[in-house]
């Protein structure tokens, strides 16, 4: 019985096998199988020393088996870890799920978030001007980022289709990123970091926008992804998650430069928003690159107006032209 009490020794170590098993478990939960809703049970099954034939282990084996049955197999007979498998939310659902990050809590007065790091891109005519305005150390870092051996692909998040980053390979980025950032200095909160990773993976794959996917140029392995959303006259660097390998290859710095370059080149964008910072040190790092911490950030970053998508965006969601989400937002704003 999953509810029976038993003492379990948990091993706070992350590896590919454990990430894969955890992904198999949460995939069943996201698919609506209620018996997999218990994340603590998942952690016990994946990271614990439970004996064979106990209920959590049997559930885990079934989840892994189900994932294998539905997996996409490549021409070499291997599972494609980057094949999307998430919930195919409609465009309206995705846009509604994204409103909180665009400041909905602020406009409605329901709650206030932490300050956001903003850059007014109207001050620049091209990205070289922005680079020239930075301290010497930042310029050196960006030069190293530009010299890295990776590819970058833009992948739109479409309505009525799984998000392009709803895959095992992308979940690995999120899991390694959160454990590294949160638990590196405090190993005792390893499993809190893991729970945060699951929550953030669910969050990013429910939203709209596009991802910028980073892969190793030689192996094709996914290293990181940056999730961006455009709304009103602002582009939001919504999420960024990277594997441990990517953290040593200046990928985040490359993504920031790319965001700034495209924001400057878009006549409809005035502000680039890197969102709140989890630590003071990260906030200070953003500030070195020109992103100022602003408390009343919705007064500076204009998120009014429709969600905007890049060139070549083709949405198969024929029943949704964005009007539903726009009407919902108007009601949230009190009819404004």
C-alpha positions, -999 to +999 in steps of 0.1 A: +000+000+000+016+034-010+002+049+022+020+025+045+048+040+066+083+027+060+117+041+065+135+049+033+171+061+028+172+087+000+204+092-020+207+129-031+225+123-063+214+131-099+223+110-129+207+102-163+190+071-151+173+088-122+163+117-143+148+094-169+128+075-142+115+106-126+104+119-160+086+087-167+067+090-134+057+127-138+047+120-174+021+096-160+009+123-136+007+150-163-012+125-185-039+124-158-031+092-140-040+103-104-020+075-087+012+092-099+003+126-084+024+120-053+058+135-060+073+124-026+064+088-036+082+093-069+113+106-051+112+075-027+109+052-057+137+068-078+161+080-051+153+056-023+165+022-012+131+005-015+132-033-021+119-048-053+081-056-055+071-028-032+042-007-045+062+024-055+088+003-073+061-015-093+045+018-101+078+032-113+085+001-135+050+005-151+057+042-157+091+035-174+075+007-194+047+030-206+072+056-216+091+030-236+059+020-254+050+055-265+086+067-272+097+078-306+125+055-319+152+068-343+166+049-373+193+033-351+167+018-327+174+043-299+148+064-280+146+100-292+150+118-259+141+151-275+107+140-289+079+163-275+054+144-253+036+171-234-001+182-232-013+198-264-027+230-248-046+254-271-031+287-280-056+305-257-048+282-228-011+289-233-015+326-235-037+326-203-011+305-186+015+331-195-003+362-181+011+359-146+046+362-159+035+393-179+024+411-147-012+400-143-009+399-105+004+434-105-023+449-128-051+433-108-036+441-074-038+405-064-001+402-055+032+419-062+062+400-075+099+406-070+116+434-090+124+426-127+157+432-145+149+455-174+169+470-203+156+499-224+166+489-259+155+522-275+188+536-263+207+515-289+207+513-327+225+479-328+239+453-304+275+465-309+265+497-291+252+477-262+284+456-260+305+487-261+286+501-231+295+471-209+325+467-185+356+451-199+350+418-181+315+415-196+329+421-231+355+393-226+328+369-214+306+376-244+335+370-267+340+336-251+303+329-255+305+337-292+334+313-297+316+283-283+308+253-305+270+250-303+240+255-326+209+276-318+175+268-333+143+288-328+113+265-321+078+281-318+053+268-292+021+261-311-015+257-300-030+222-299+005+206-301+029+195-274+055+222-265+087+215-284+106+214-250+082+189-234+107+161-237+131+140-216+161+159-229+147+193-220+136+180-186+172+170-180+181+207-186+156+218-160+165+192-134+203+197-136+198+235-137+176+237-106+197+213-085+229+231-095+216+266-087+195+258-056+212+228-039+249+233-048+256+253-016+230+235+005+229+198-003+202+192+024+176+209+001+184+187-029+149+172-030+133+207-026+153+217-057+141+186-075+105+194-067+111+230-079+124+215-112+092+195-117+071+226-110+092+248-134+091+222-162+054+220-159+052+258-160+074+264-190+057+237-211+022+252-204+031+286-217+032+303-251+061+319-270+091+302-284+123+284-273+158+290-284+173+255-283+211+251-278+228+219-290+264+207-291+275+212-327+294+179-328+271+155-309+237+172-314+230+168-277+207+194-261+226+217-238+201+243-228+170+262-239+159+298-234+121+304-234+110+338-247+076+355-248+068+387-267+038+408-256+029+444-261+062+463-265+083+439-243+102+407-249+105+386-218+135+362-213+110+340-195+130+309-186+165+296-191+176+261-182+210+244-189+227+212-182+258+210-160+279+209-192+263+240-207+270+259-175+307+258-184+301+270-219+288+305-215+254+296-229+234+320-207+256+349-217+251+340-254+213+339-249+213+373-232+233+389-261+210+372-286+179+385-268+192+420-267+203+419-304+168+408-316+150+432-292+171+462-306+163+450-342+125+448-336+109+482-340+079+470-320+100+463-289+111+489-263+122+468-233+139+434-228+129+418-195+151+392-178+126+388-149+133+385-112+165+372-098+167+343-074+197+358-056+213+392-051+244+379-069+224+371-100+206+404-099+240+421-097+252+400-127+223+412-148+230+448-138+265+445-151+249+438-185+227+469-183+196+453-169+184+475-140+163+461-112+129+478-112+103+473-085+073+488-104+084+469-135+049+468-151+050+506-153+083+504-174+079+472-193+047+476-215+029+443-216-004+457-228-015+445-262-015+411-279+011+383-276+034+386-306+051+358-325+080+356-348+081+355-386+070+322-401+048+314-370+020+291-382-005+280-356-027+249-364-052+261-337-079+271-362-104+278-335-083+304-317-071+336-332-060+350-298-092+368-292-102+346-263-071+353-244-073+390-252-108+392-239-098+373-207-069+398-202-092+428-207-116+414-180-086+410-157-076+446-163-110+457-153-122+464-189-093+486-198 
